Amino acid sequence: MINMANLERKLTEICNLDLDSICETPIVSPDSKKIAYPIKSTGWFSPGRKVFINGHTHENYQGVSGLVFSPDSQHIAYVAMKKHGMIVVRDNKEISDEYEDISRSTPIFSPDSQHLAFGAKRGNKWFAVKDGIEEIPHNGFVAGSMTFSPDSKLAYGYFEGQLIGRLQIGGKTIVMDDGNKIAEYDKGRGESLVEKSVLYSPDSKTLAYGAVRNGKHFVVIDGKEEKPHDKISEKICFSPDSKRYGYATIDNGIWSMILDGKKDKEYQGIGWHLFSPDSKSFAYHAFDNSGGLVIFNGKEKRKYPGGILSQFYGFSPDSKHFAYGVERGYDQFAVLDDIEHKKYSGIPQISLSFSPDSKHLVYAANKNNRSMTIVVNNNELDTDINLVLGASFVFDSPDKFHTLVISKNKIYRLDVEVMSR
């Protein structure tokens, strides 16, 4: 897979970055072509905030939050504060009524980028609002529960009963799927819904979530309860073909991975976990007091005392290669198919990307805690620029990729061509 390569690069200026005006951390579009963030409005008669996208500004509001790009990177939505309430703005157009409040972690786009949903409050009631239509009124959302299926069904959990802040006093928790109540959990019986756990399978046919009953946590998949545990991880993982699933559990302080309903080995902690694109392989990160390691299809890889990086991992599109990041001493480096790459002082953790033909692996790395380089097939593209926080490497063809970088308060698009020799 690894070939020596010539790397040709091209820089295209996108916009200036006014550090004095930025109000929040910028967000980057999934295609790594756009950057957006709220900026302070200037002028005696126009104090407030407005959204800045690739050099263009949106309308001015008293406040702006919750910026999110659509999955296809063609749209942006956010919450804006006006004199008498909050609204949702999409592509610089106000698309909602004014509400007293809008839920954190919303708005959200559907996977096909055609639909938008958010939680909103009017009076003492909350609503899920999908494409401008309000659903059943209730007393509050389960935090982080709102999610779309790939075919654009909307699911979430909500409370019936008294709330004091985020604390539920009695009543029930309801699970909604595409406008229908599919389950309820009674607070009086010690039941509730696990926050941030609601998830659809890739084929949109199965809904999974975590629930609690009398202090024991369990996963519900397609309406069927799995074995209870002391605790479960928020993230339930489906395979791309929707036939397999995995999640982490804790019992008596010991972590285990549940894969397709069967318990794996025990560890002191478990981090990320994922399936390969062909759904045949499964990898996860575990650790104990002596270090971290990767478990690949049930087999333990080498243990590293410094640990495994928490957000630097991935399969190649053909499922034949797997890479992850590790830390040893003062060094961080990538491991590809059990082969250690060059050592660096740091690796931006979300930067790993494979080419569509699975022949190239690219990521960013810090040299001597100062300068940054882009690494392609374990070869360096020397540069005095830095990767924009949140930017990724996006391949436009098997041999060409781009990303967003920053240099001297300017944002650039960096295009790189990999020319094998």
C-alpha positions as CSV (number, residue, x, y, z in Angstrom):
1,M,0.0,0.0,0.0
2,I,2.7,2.5,0.9
3,N,4.3,4.1,-2.0
4,M,7.0,6.8,-2.1
5,A,5.3,9.9,-3.5
6,N,5.9,13.4,-4.9
7,L,3.6,15.9,-3.3
8,E,2.5,19.0,-5.3
9,R,0.6,21.7,-3.4
10,K,-1.5,24.7,-4.2
11,L,-2.7,27.5,-1.9
12,T,-5.9,29.5,-2.6
13,E,-6.8,32.3,-0.2
14,I,-10.3,32.0,1.2
15,C,-10.6,34.9,3.7
16,N,-9.0,36.9,6.4
17,L,-9.4,35.8,10.0
18,D,-10.2,38.7,12.4
19,L,-9.2,37.2,15.7
20,D,-10.4,40.3,17.6
21,S,-14.0,39.8,16.4
22,I,-14.4,36.0,16.8
23,C,-17.0,35.2,19.5
24,E,-16.8,31.4,19.4
25,T,-14.6,28.6,18.0
26,P,-15.1,28.4,14.2
27,I,-16.8,25.4,12.6
28,V,-15.7,23.8,9.3
29,S,-18.0,22.3,6.7
30,P,-17.8,18.5,6.2
31,D,-16.2,19.0,2.8
32,S,-13.5,21.3,4.4
33,K,-14.2,24.1,1.9
34,K,-16.0,26.6,4.3
35,I,-15.4,28.1,7.7
36,A,-18.0,29.8,9.7
37,Y,-18.1,31.6,13.1
38,P,-20.0,34.4,14.9
39,I,-18.3,37.8,15.0
40,K,-19.0,40.9,16.9
41,S,-21.0,43.6,15.1
42,T,-19.5,47.0,15.1
43,G,-21.1,50.4,15.1
44,W,-23.1,52.5,17.6
45,F,-26.5,51.4,16.3
46,S,-25.8,47.8,15.5
47,P,-24.3,46.0,18.5
48,G,-24.7,42.2,18.5
49,R,-23.5,39.2,16.6
50,K,-23.5,38.0,13.0
51,V,-22.3,34.9,11.2
52,F,-19.2,35.1,9.0
53,I,-18.8,32.4,6.3
54,N,-15.8,32.4,3.9
55,G,-15.6,36.2,4.0
56,H,-19.4,36.9,3.7
57,T,-21.5,38.1,6.6
58,H,-25.1,37.3,7.5
59,E,-27.7,39.5,9.2
60,N,-27.0,41.1,12.5
61,Y,-28.7,39.7,15.7
62,Q,-28.5,40.2,19.4
63,G,-26.8,36.8,19.7
64,V,-25.9,33.8,17.6
65,S,-25.3,30.1,18.7
66,G,-25.5,26.5,17.6
67,L,-23.9,26.9,14.2
68,V,-24.1,23.7,12.1
69,F,-23.4,22.8,8.4
70,S,-25.5,20.3,6.6
71,P,-23.8,17.0,5.8
72,D,-23.5,18.0,2.1
73,S,-21.9,21.3,3.2
74,Q,-24.4,23.3,1.1
75,H,-26.4,24.8,3.9
76,I,-25.8,26.3,7.4
77,A,-28.2,26.8,10.2
78,Y,-28.0,28.4,13.6
79,V,-30.0,29.9,16.5
80,A,-30.4,33.7,16.6
81,M,-31.6,35.9,19.4
82,K,-34.0,38.7,18.7
83,K,-35.6,41.3,21.0
84,H,-38.5,39.1,22.0
85,G,-37.2,35.6,21.6
86,M,-35.1,33.1,19.6
87,I,-35.4,32.0,16.0
88,V,-33.7,29.5,13.7
89,V,-31.9,30.8,10.6
90,R,-31.1,28.7,7.6
91,D,-28.9,30.1,4.8
92,N,-29.4,33.7,6.1
93,K,-33.2,33.3,6.1
94,E,-35.4,33.2,9.2
95,I,-37.3,30.0,9.0
96,S,-39.1,29.8,12.4
97,D,-41.4,31.7,14.7
98,E,-39.9,33.4,17.7
99,Y,-39.7,31.0,20.7
100,E,-38.8,31.6,24.3
101,D,-36.0,29.1,24.1
102,I,-34.4,26.6,21.7
103,S,-32.7,23.4,22.8
104,R,-29.0,23.1,23.1
105,S,-27.5,20.7,20.5
106,T,-30.1,21.8,18.0
107,P,-30.8,22.6,15.1
108,I,-29.8,19.4,13.4
109,F,-29.9,18.5,9.7
110,S,-31.0,15.1,8.3
111,P,-28.3,13.0,6.7
112,D,-29.6,13.9,3.2
113,S,-29.4,17.6,4.1
114,Q,-33.0,18.2,3.1
115,H,-34.6,18.5,6.5
116,L,-34.0,20.5,9.6
117,A,-35.2,19.9,13.2
118,F,-34.9,21.6,16.5
119,G,-36.4,21.8,20.0
120,A,-38.3,24.9,21.0
121,K,-40.2,26.3,24.0
122,R,-43.4,28.4,24.1
123,G,-45.0,29.1,27.4
124,N,-44.3,26.1,29.7
125,K,-44.2,23.6,26.8
126,W,-41.5,22.3,24.5
127,F,-41.9,21.0,20.9
128,A,-39.9,19.2,18.4
129,V,-40.1,21.2,15.2
130,K,-39.3,19.4,11.9
131,D,-39.4,21.4,8.7
132,G,-41.4,24.1,10.5
133,I,-44.1,21.7,11.9
134,E,-44.5,21.4,15.6
135,E,-44.9,18.0,17.1
136,I,-46.5,16.9,20.4
137,P,-46.1,19.5,23.2
138,H,-44.3,18.2,26.4
139,N,-42.3,19.3,29.4
140,G,-38.8,18.9,28.1
141,F,-36.3,16.9,26.0
142,V,-33.9,14.2,27.1
143,A,-30.6,15.9,26.5
144,G,-28.9,15.1,23.2
145,S,-31.6,12.6,22.2
146,M,-32.9,14.2,19.0
147,T,-31.6,12.4,15.9
148,F,-32.5,11.7,12.2
149,S,-32.5,8.4,10.5
150,P,-30.7,8.1,7.1
151,D,-34.2,8.3,5.5
152,S,-35.1,11.4,7.5
153,K,-37.3,10.0,10.3
154,L,-37.0,11.9,13.5
155,A,-36.5,10.3,16.9
156,Y,-36.1,11.8,20.4
157,G,-37.0,11.4,24.1
158,Y,-39.2,13.8,26.1
159,F,-40.5,14.1,29.6
160,E,-44.1,14.0,30.9
161,G,-44.1,15.3,34.5
162,Q,-42.6,18.0,36.6
163,L,-39.1,19.3,35.8
164,I,-36.9,21.4,38.1
165,G,-34.1,22.5,35.9
166,R,-33.0,19.3,34.2
167,L,-34.2,17.1,37.1
168,Q,-37.3,15.1,36.4
169,I,-39.7,14.8,39.4
170,G,-42.1,11.9,38.7
171,G,-43.9,11.3,35.4
172,K,-42.7,9.4,32.4
173,T,-40.1,9.5,29.7
174,I,-41.4,8.9,26.2
175,V,-39.5,7.7,23.2
176,M,-40.7,9.1,19.8
177,D,-40.0,7.6,16.4
178,D,-41.3,9.3,13.3
179,G,-44.1,11.0,15.2
180,N,-45.2,7.9,17.1
181,K,-44.8,7.0,20.7
182,I,-42.9,3.7,20.8
183,A,-41.9,3.3,24.4
184,E,-42.4,4.9,27.8
185,Y,-40.4,4.7,31.0
186,D,-41.9,5.5,34.4
187,K,-39.8,7.7,36.8
188,G,-41.9,6.2,39.7
189,R,-40.5,2.8,38.9
190,G,-37.0,4.1,38.6
191,E,-37.0,4.2,34.8
192,S,-35.5,6.8,32.5
193,L,-33.7,7.2,29.1
194,V,-29.9,7.5,28.8
195,E,-28.9,10.9,27.5
196,K,-27.3,11.1,24.0
197,S,-28.0,7.4,23.3
198,V,-30.8,7.4,20.6
199,L,-29.5,6.1,17.3
200,Y,-30.9,4.7,14.0
201,S,-29.2,1.9,12.1
202,P,-27.7,2.8,8.7
203,D,-30.7,1.1,6.9
204,S,-33.1,3.2,9.0
205,K,-35.1,0.1,10.0
206,T,-33.9,-0.2,13.6
207,L,-33.9,2.3,16.5
208,A,-31.6,1.8,19.4
209,Y,-31.2,3.6,22.7
210,G,-30.1,3.2,26.3
211,A,-32.5,3.0,29.3
212,V,-32.4,2.7,33.0
213,R,-34.5,0.7,35.4
214,N,-33.8,0.7,39.2
215,G,-30.2,1.8,38.7
216,K,-29.4,-0.8,36.0
217,H,-28.7,0.4,32.5
218,F,-29.6,-1.6,29.4
219,V,-29.7,-1.2,25.6
220,V,-33.0,-1.4,23.7
221,I,-32.7,-2.5,20.0
222,D,-35.8,-2.6,17.9
223,G,-37.9,-2.7,21.0
224,K,-36.0,-5.7,22.6
225,E,-34.2,-5.1,25.9
226,E,-30.6,-6.4,26.2
227,K,-29.0,-7.7,29.4
228,P,-28.8,-5.0,32.2
229,H,-25.5,-3.6,33.4
230,D,-24.3,-1.1,36.0
231,K,-23.7,1.3,33.2
232,I,-23.5,1.5,29.4
233,S,-21.7,3.8,27.0
234,E,-23.6,6.5,25.3
235,K,-22.5,5.4,21.9
236,I,-24.2,2.4,20.4
237,C,-22.4,1.3,17.2
238,F,-24.1,-0.3,14.2
239,S,-22.2,-2.0,11.3
240,P,-22.7,-0.3,7.9
241,D,-24.9,-3.2,6.8
242,S,-27.1,-2.8,9.9
243,K,-26.7,-6.5,10.8
244,R,-24.3,-6.1,13.7
245,Y,-23.9,-3.9,16.8
246,G,-21.6,-3.1,19.6
247,Y,-21.5,-1.0,22.8
248,A,-19.4,-0.8,26.0
249,T,-20.6,-1.7,29.5
250,I,-19.5,-1.4,33.1
251,D,-20.1,-4.0,35.8
252,N,-18.4,-3.8,39.3
253,G,-16.0,-1.2,37.9
254,I,-14.9,-3.4,35.0
255,W,-15.5,-2.5,31.4
256,S,-16.4,-5.0,28.6
257,M,-17.4,-4.7,25.0
258,I,-20.7,-6.3,24.0
259,L,-20.5,-7.3,20.3
260,D,-23.6,-8.8,18.7
261,G,-25.0,-9.6,22.1
262,K,-21.8,-11.4,23.4
263,K,-19.5,-10.2,26.0
264,D,-15.8,-9.7,25.1
265,K,-12.7,-9.4,27.4
266,E,-12.6,-7.3,30.5
267,Y,-10.6,-4.0,30.9
268,Q,-10.3,-1.1,33.2
269,G,-11.6,1.3,30.4
270,I,-12.9,1.3,26.9
271,G,-12.8,4.2,24.4
272,W,-13.7,4.3,20.7
273,H,-15.1,1.4,18.8
274,L,-16.1,1.0,15.1
275,F,-16.9,-1.5,12.3
276,S,-15.1,-1.7,9.0
277,P,-17.0,-0.5,5.9
278,D,-17.6,-4.1,4.8
279,S,-19.1,-4.8,8.3
280,K,-16.8,-7.8,8.7
281,S,-14.2,-6.4,11.1
282,F,-14.6,-4.6,14.5
283,A,-12.0,-2.7,16.4
284,Y,-12.0,-0.9,19.7
285,H,-9.6,0.8,22.2
286,A,-9.2,-0.4,25.7
287,F,-6.8,0.6,28.6
288,D,-5.7,-0.2,32.1
289,N,-3.1,1.2,34.5
290,S,-0.2,-0.1,32.3
291,G,-1.3,1.5,29.1
292,G,-3.7,1.3,26.1
293,L,-4.2,-1.1,23.3
294,V,-6.4,-1.9,20.3
295,I,-8.5,-5.0,20.1
296,F,-9.0,-6.0,16.4
297,N,-11.5,-8.8,15.7
298,G,-11.0,-10.1,19.2
299,K,-7.2,-10.1,19.1
300,E,-5.1,-7.7,21.3
301,K,-2.6,-5.5,19.5
302,R,0.5,-4.1,21.1
303,K,0.1,-2.2,24.3
304,Y,1.5,1.3,24.6
305,P,2.2,2.7,28.1
306,G,1.4,6.2,26.9
307,G,-2.0,5.2,25.6
308,I,-4.1,5.2,22.4
309,L,-5.2,8.6,20.9
310,S,-8.9,9.1,21.5
311,Q,-10.0,10.5,18.1
312,F,-7.3,9.3,15.6
313,Y,-8.4,6.0,14.0
314,G,-10.1,4.6,11.0
315,F,-10.5,1.8,8.4
316,S,-9.6,2.3,4.7
317,P,-12.6,2.3,2.3
318,D,-11.8,-1.3,1.1
319,S,-11.6,-2.5,4.8
320,K,-8.2,-4.0,4.2
321,H,-6.2,-1.4,6.3
322,F,-6.6,0.0,9.7
323,A,-4.8,3.0,11.3
324,Y,-4.7,4.5,14.7
325,G,-2.6,6.9,16.8
326,V,-0.6,6.1,19.9
327,E,1.5,8.0,22.5
328,R,4.9,6.8,23.8
329,G,7.0,9.0,26.0
330,Y,7.0,12.5,24.4
331,D,6.1,11.2,21.0
332,Q,2.8,10.6,19.1
333,F,2.7,8.6,15.9
334,A,0.4,6.6,13.6
335,V,0.3,2.8,13.4
336,L,-0.9,1.4,10.1
337,D,-1.4,-2.3,9.8
338,D,0.8,-2.8,12.9
339,I,3.6,-0.8,11.3
340,E,4.7,2.3,13.3
341,H,5.1,5.6,11.4
342,K,7.5,8.4,12.1
343,K,7.4,10.0,15.6
344,Y,6.1,13.6,16.1
345,S,5.5,15.9,19.1
346,G,1.8,15.8,18.4
347,I,-0.9,14.7,16.0
348,P,-4.2,16.6,15.5
349,Q,-6.6,13.9,16.4
350,I,-9.3,14.2,13.8
351,S,-6.9,14.5,10.8
352,L,-6.6,10.9,9.6
353,S,-8.0,10.2,6.2
354,F,-7.7,7.4,3.6
355,S,-8.0,7.9,-0.2
356,P,-11.0,6.4,-2.0
357,D,-8.9,3.7,-3.5
358,S,-7.3,3.0,-0.1
359,K,-3.8,3.5,-1.4
360,H,-3.0,6.7,0.5
361,L,-3.1,7.6,4.2
362,V,-2.9,11.3,5.1
363,Y,-2.8,13.1,8.4
364,A,-1.3,16.2,10.1
365,A,1.5,16.2,12.6
366,N,3.4,18.7,14.7
367,K,7.2,18.9,14.6
368,N,9.1,20.1,17.7
369,N,5.8,21.5,19.2
370,R,5.9,24.3,16.7
371,S,5.7,23.8,12.9
372,M,3.2,21.5,11.3
373,T,3.6,19.1,8.4
374,I,1.2,17.0,6.4
375,V,2.1,13.3,6.2
376,V,1.2,11.3,3.1
377,N,2.1,7.6,3.1
378,N,4.7,8.4,5.9
379,N,6.3,11.1,3.8
380,E,6.2,14.8,4.8
381,L,4.9,17.8,3.0
382,D,6.9,20.6,4.7
383,T,4.8,23.7,5.4
384,D,4.8,26.7,7.7
385,I,1.0,26.7,8.0
386,N,-1.4,25.1,10.4
387,L,-4.5,23.0,9.9
388,V,-7.7,24.9,10.8
389,L,-9.2,23.4,14.0
390,G,-12.0,21.0,12.9
391,A,-10.8,20.7,9.3
392,S,-10.2,17.3,7.7
393,F,-8.5,16.0,4.6
394,V,-11.1,15.4,1.9
395,F,-10.1,13.5,-1.2
396,D,-11.4,14.9,-4.5
397,S,-10.0,11.9,-6.5
398,P,-7.8,8.9,-5.5
399,D,-4.7,11.1,-5.9
400,K,-5.9,14.6,-4.9
401,F,-7.1,16.0,-1.6
402,H,-7.7,19.4,0.0
403,T,-8.1,20.9,3.5
404,L,-8.3,24.3,5.2
405,V,-5.2,25.8,6.7
406,I,-4.3,29.1,8.5
407,S,-1.2,31.3,8.0
408,K,-0.7,34.8,9.3
409,N,-4.4,35.3,10.1
410,K,-5.6,34.2,6.7
411,I,-7.5,31.1,5.8
412,Y,-6.4,29.1,2.7
413,R,-7.6,26.1,0.8
414,L,-4.7,23.8,0.4
415,D,-4.9,21.4,-2.5
416,V,-2.4,18.5,-2.7
417,E,-1.7,16.0,-5.5
418,V,0.0,12.7,-4.8
419,M,2.1,11.6,-7.7
420,S,3.4,8.1,-7.2
421,R,6.8,7.2,-8.7
